[in-house]
Amino acid sequence: MSSSSAAPGSSPLPGAGPLSLCAREPHVPADRLVAEMVPPPRFDSVRFATYIPDPNQPSQTEAVRVLEGFAAGLGGAQAAGGGRRGLFGFGRAKAPKAPAGPRGVYLDGGYGVGKTHLLASLWHAAPAEPSRKAFGTFVELTNLVGALGFQQTVRTLSGHELLCIDEFELDDPGDTVLVSTLLGKLVEAGVALAATSNTLPGKLGEGRFAAADFLREIQGLSAHFRTLRIDGEDYRHRGLPEAPAPFSDEEVTKTAFATEGASLDDFPHLLEHLARVHPSRYGALTDGLRAVCLTGVQPVPDQSTALRLVVLADRLYDREVPVLASGLPFDRLFSEEMLNGGYRKKYFRAISRLTALARDAKGLLGA
């Protein structure tokens, strides 16, 4: 597997000073993009056994039981296809058609009931080689299509036994149609599917379940999914979290120089740099980082920039990289217009995740 390339002088050598995200222009080969479609480090160790159902919510226990059975039943259709297919789908006879009945499962529940935990547990439990099962967010899947092209993505993922999609986004009709079409091709190839989804923009904060929205948006694929309703307290959605107070430029800079593997960037310059790097490479952009230090945080100027920042926030959160910053607190990144618009769910998520990483960064002071 190839690693990302970085500009000269950006390696974390002792005494070399902090790294710079703006100095990195990673070139990620296709095989890495596919190989990295696994549960993020935050969910490396989760299993069905580590999911603690709420005794007052029997649907949680039932979900574990059904998913364990779903995992145990995987491998039949693809295993019958013979030898393993090459990276881009060549070198193996066409996979058999999917068997009758649902070959997909949709986890339907509010925030904070453990849907991602269960989805990652399903990936870990599936009796297939890691190279024949994939896990990614909806955004990562659309980025993969953008990097490889639609037909190449179909050929690549058709050799898999299971595709898990976390946070299937229902707020972008174009991307929803794209991914629904992709999933239709994969179902024909016998790939099993599992998904969770975000609520539609107009339903944000209502504490409702999204199954009807999800099944309607994927249209012809709905018959391939069994819905698992997971009841539970919607404990994470209580509006914008209160972000920690930002630090001074001097504190952030001093900490960056004192922390091995830390990066140091001016926030406006970083936003400009993100426009030059494909979002599918943002994971590689963070390779080897132990902390991200930012000076001069200010409101994001436009929606395109904001959506790129959301992807970076997701990659940093997945990798548990703390973020220390000066300037404005993270709960003031996005304008009221953005927070009331069609992508507000993404912006709420980014604020929540950056706020959590900012709290984690407090331990870096005095390093």
N, C-alpha and C positions, 0 to 999 in steps of 0.2 A: 504494500500500500504506500503510495506516495504521500509525502507531507507537503504542506503549503510552503511556498517560497516567501521570503521576506527580504526587505531591502538590506543592503550591507549595514552592519553596525546595529542590527536589531536583535541579535541573539542575546539571551540572558546570561552573559558572562559576568562573574563577580567584578564589581567596580566599574562596570560599563555604563551604569546609569539605567534609567527606566527604558522600557521598550516604547514603541509608538504604533498605535493602530494605523495611523495615517501613513506610516512608512511601509505598511504591508499591502501587497497586492497578490493575494494567493491565487495560484492556478491549480484548480482541483480537477484531477482526471475523473472520467465518468465512473470508473470502478470504485473510487472512493465515495462518490456521491451515493452510490447504491449500498456500498458496504456500511456506511454510517447510518443507514436507516434501521436503527436499533433503539430500544428505550434509552433515554438520556441517562447520564450518570446518577441523577437524582432518583431514578427508578431502577438502578442496577440490581438492587438486592430485594426488591419487593416480590412477593409470591402470594398465592392464594392464602397460604397459612399465616402470612403476616397481616392480612386484612382482618380487622377486628369489627365484626358486624355489631351494629347497635341492637341490643336485645329487644328494644321497643320497635324495631323496624324489620319484621320478618322477611321483607323483600330483599334485604341485603344478604341474608343467609341463603335465600333461594337463588340469588344471582350467582353467588360463588358455586353453588351446586351445579347450576346449569352450565356455567362457563367451564368448570372442570370436565363435565361431560363433553362439551363442544371441543375442548382441546384434545381430549382422548380420541375423539372420532376423526380428527384431521389426518390427512396423509393418504386416504384411500384413493381418491381420484387421481391425484398427481403421482402417487407411488406406482399406480398401475401403468404409468406412461413410460416406464423403463429408465434408461440412464439419465443422468443429470444433464440438464441443458447448459450450454455455455453462457457466458455473461450476458450476451445480447440476444439470447434465445435461439441460437443456431446449434446444430449438432445433435438434435434430438427430434424424434417424430412428434408431430403435433399432439398436444395434450388432449386427452379425451374430454368430451363434453361433461359439464358438471352434472352430478346426479340430481334426481328430482328432489324437491323440497328445499328449504332454506339452507344456503351455504354461507349465510352471513348472520351476524348478531349486532344489534344496535343497543347500546347502553343508554338508557333514558332516565335522566335524573337531574336534579338541581345542582348548584355549586356546592362543593365541599362534601359530597357523599362518597368520594373515592373512585370515580369513574376511571381516571387515568391509572390509578393503582391497579384496578381490576384489568384494564386493557393491557398494561405492561405484564401483569401476572399471566394473562392468557398467552402473550408472546413467549414468555419464559417456559410455560408449561407445554406449548405445542411440540409434539414429538417430531421435529424436523431440524435439520441442520440450520444453524444461524444464517447461512447463505441462502436459504430457501424460505425465509420468512422476513418480513419487513415491517417496521414500525416508524411512523412519522406523523407530524401534524399535517393538516390540510394545506397549510402554506408551504411546507417542505415538499409535499407532493406536487403542487403546482410549480414550484421552483425547479423540481426535477424535470417536469415536462418542458419548462422553458430552457433548461440547459441541454437536454438530450433530444428534444423534439417529440411529438406525440407518438409516432410509429415506433421510434426507438424505445420509448418508455414502455409501450405495450409489449414489445419483444422482450425487454429486460425483465419486467415483473411477471410475465406469463410463466416463467420458470419457477415461480414461488408457490408455496403451499398456502401461505397466509399473509394477508396484508392488513395491518392495524392502522386506522386513521383516527388520530386524536383531534378533537376540536374541528370537526367538519364545519366549515363556515358557510352559513346560509345568507350572508349579507352581500355577496357579489354574484349576481346572476350569471355572468359570463364564466367565471371560474367554476361555479356549481355545475353548469352544463358541461364544461370541459372535463371535470373530474367524473361526473356521472357517466359520460361517454367512455372514459377510460375504464371505469369499473365494470361497465357492461362488457367490454372486450375481455377483461380479466375473468369475469364470471364465466364467459364462454370457454375460457382456457382451463377452467376448473379451480381457480384460485378462491380460497375461502376469505371472507371479509369480516372485519369487525370495526365498529366505529362508535365514536361519541360525537356530539355536535354542540355548537354554540346556539343560543337562542337567536331568533330573528331580531333585528334592531328595535322594532316596535314592541317587542315582548320583554325587553331587557328590564330586569328588576321585578317582574311580576311573580317570580317564584314558581313558574309553571314548567311543565315538562314539554319537550320539543319533539316528541316522536311524530306527531301528525305533520309538523312542518318538515321534518327531515324526510319522511316517506313521500310527501308530496313533491319536494324539490328533486329527489332522485328519480321520480317518475317511474319508468318501466322497471327499475331495479327493486322496487319495494317488496315484491314477492320473494326476493332472495334474502330478506332480512327477518329475523325473529327479534321482536322488541323485548328487552328486559327492563322493566321499570324498577328503579332503585330509589326508594323513598328515603328521606332523611332530612335533617335540619339544614337549611340553606344558610350555613353560619358564616360563610366568607363574604357574602354580598351585602355589605352595609355601607354603600356609597364609597367615595374615595377614601383610601386610608390616609392617615396623617403622616406625611413624610418627615423624616428627621431633619433638623435644621442643618443647612449646608455649612461646610467649613470654609476657612479662608483659603485664598490661593496659596499662601505660604504654607499652611498646614498640609494641603493636598500635595504640593510639590515636594515638601520635605519627606512626607510619607512614601511617595513614589520612589524617591531616591534611596530610601531606607529599606524598601521591601523588594526582595529578590523576586523576579518574574512579574513585576508590576509594569503596567503601561502608563504613560502620561500624555494626555492630548488636550488641546483646546477644543471645547465642545463644538463651536461653530465650524472649525476646520474638520472635525470628525464627521459632522453631518455632510459636508461637501464631499469628503472622501467616500462615504457610503454610496453616493450617487455614481461613483466610478467602479464599484465592486458589485457583481451580481449577488443578490440575496442568497443564492444557493451556496455562496462561498463565505458567508458570515461565520459559520462554524469554524472553518479553517482560519478565519481572521483572528479568532480567539485562541488558537493553538498555543499551549504552553503558558497561558496567562494565569497568574495566581491572584491578580487584582487589577482592576481598571480604575485609574485616577483621571478625573476630568476637571478642568478649570473653566469658569465662565459659562456654566449652564444657563440657558435662556430659553424663552418660548420657541417651539418649533415653528418655522415660518409658513409652511404649507403642508397640504395633505400628503403629497408624494414623499416628502422628507419624513413626515410623521410615520407613514407606513413602513418605511425602511427602518426607522428607529425601533418600531415594534418588533420587527424580526430580530434585530440585534439584541434587544432586551430578552427575547425568548431564548436565544442561544446562550446568553450569559447566565440566565436563570437555570437553564437545563444543566449547565456546567458548574453551577454554584460558585461563580466568580463574583466576589464582593466589589461594589462600586463606591468609591469615595469621590465626592464632588464638591465644588464651590459654585457660587452663583445662586440661582433660584432653586428651591426644593422641587423634587420631581412631581409633586402634585400640581405644579403650575406649568408643566411642559406644554400642555395642549389647551387651545383656546376653548371658550364656551361653545363656539360654533362647532368645533370638532367633537366635543364631548356630547353634543346633542344631535350629531349627524349619523349617517349610516354606518360608520366604522367605530362608533363609540365603544362597543364591546372590546375591540382590540385595544383602544386607548386606555380603558379602565384596567385591562389585564396588564398592559405595559407599566402603568403607574404602580399597580400592586406589586409587580415583580421587581421593578427598580427600587421601590421603597424597601422591600424585603432585603435586597442586596445592599442597599445603603445602611440598613441596620447591621447587617453582617460585617460591614466595613469598619464599624466603630472599633473593632478589635485591632485594626491595623495601626491606629494611632500610637505613637511611641515605639513602633517596631524598630 
